[in-house]
Amino acid sequence: MSAGTPGLFKGENCHEVAQGACPPGQTETQSRRAGQDAVYRQMFLLEEGRPGAEMGLAIALLHAWLTAESNSESGLERVWLKNISPICIQMIETALQATDTVSLCAQ
């Protein structure tokens, strides 16, 4: 993980995670897969309890939706997003509620 940015692996920045780290010349299929990988990576980090991972997951998910809207072959991506989004939202809400509970207990 990067020293200054919670929820990221070493060598990643927020733009790479959110965009799926798609280099120029990458096909839409490769871009879709990279976006899915970014979402799954953030889901894993959130499940592991990494600080800031809920924000990383939210950003990766939003960028995946934006990519789906801009790609011509986005039918498969939209189906995947419709299936994975409720799971991600539940994970994010659960993590935020846990953080709020810990904050209240600490006071």
C-alpha positions in Angstrom: 0.0 0.0 0.0 1.1 3.5 -0.6 2.4 5.2 2.5 0.3 8.4 2.1 -3.0 7.0 0.6 -5.1 4.5 2.6 -6.7 1.7 0.6 -4.2 1.6 -2.2 -1.4 -0.9 -3.0 2.2 0.3 -3.3 2.7 2.2 -6.6 -0.9 3.0 -7.2 -2.5 6.4 -7.1 -6.2 7.3 -6.8 -6.5 8.0 -10.6 -5.0 4.6 -11.5 -7.4 2.8 -9.1 -10.4 4.7 -10.2 -9.7 4.5 -13.9 -8.6 0.9 -13.7 -5.1 1.9 -14.8 -5.8 1.7 -18.5 -2.9 2.6 -20.6 -3.4 4.3 -24.0 -4.3 1.9 -26.8 -6.1 -0.5 -24.4 -9.3 -2.1 -25.9 -12.7 -1.5 -24.3 -12.7 -5.1 -23.1 -9.4 -4.6 -21.4 -10.6 -1.3 -19.9 -13.8 -3.0 -18.6 -11.7 -5.8 -17.0 -9.3 -3.3 -15.5 -12.3 -1.4 -14.0 -13.7 -4.7 -12.6 -10.4 -5.5 -11.1 -10.2 -2.1 -9.4 -13.7 -2.7 -7.9 -12.8 -6.2 -6.7 -9.4 -5.0 -5.3 -11.2 -2.3 -3.3 -13.8 -4.8 -2.1 -11.0 -7.0 -0.8 -9.3 -4.1 0.9 -12.6 -3.1 2.6 -13.2 -6.6 3.7 -9.7 -6.7 5.2 -10.6 -3.5 7.2 -8.1 -1.2 5.5 -8.6 2.4 6.4 -10.1 4.5 3.6 -11.1 1.4 1.5 -14.8 2.4 1.6 -13.9 5.6 -0.3 -11.7 3.7 -2.7 -14.5 1.3 -3.4 -17.0 4.1 -4.0 -14.7 5.9 -6.4 -13.8 2.7 -8.3 -17.5 1.8 -8.6 -18.4 5.3 -9.8 -15.6 5.2 -12.4 -16.8 1.8 -13.6 -20.2 3.3 -14.2 -18.7 6.2 -16.1 -16.7 3.9 -18.2 -19.8 1.8 -18.9 -21.6 4.9 -20.1 -18.8 5.9 -22.4 -18.0 2.4 -23.9 -19.8 1.2 -27.0 -19.7 -2.5 -25.8 -20.9 -1.8 -22.3 -23.9 -4.1 -22.2 -22.0 -6.8 -20.3 -20.4 -4.2 -18.0 -23.8 -2.7 -17.1 -25.1 -6.2 -16.2 -22.1 -6.7 -14.0 -22.5 -3.3 -12.4 -26.2 -3.8 -11.7 -25.2 -7.1 -9.9 -22.2 -5.8 -8.0 -23.4 -2.3 -7.1 -25.8 -3.4 -4.3 -23.2 -5.6 -2.8 -20.6 -2.7 -2.8 -23.1 -0.2 -1.4 -24.0 -2.6 1.4 -20.2 -3.1 2.2 -19.6 0.7 2.2 -22.6 1.3 4.4 -21.6 -1.4 6.8 -18.1 -0.1 7.0 -19.3 3.5 7.7 -21.7 2.3 10.4 -18.9 0.3 12.0 -16.7 3.4 12.0 -19.6 5.5 13.5 -20.1 2.9 16.2 -16.4 2.9 17.1 -16.3 6.7 17.2 -19.3 6.8 19.5 -17.8 4.1 21.8 -14.5 6.1 22.0 -16.3 9.2 23.2 
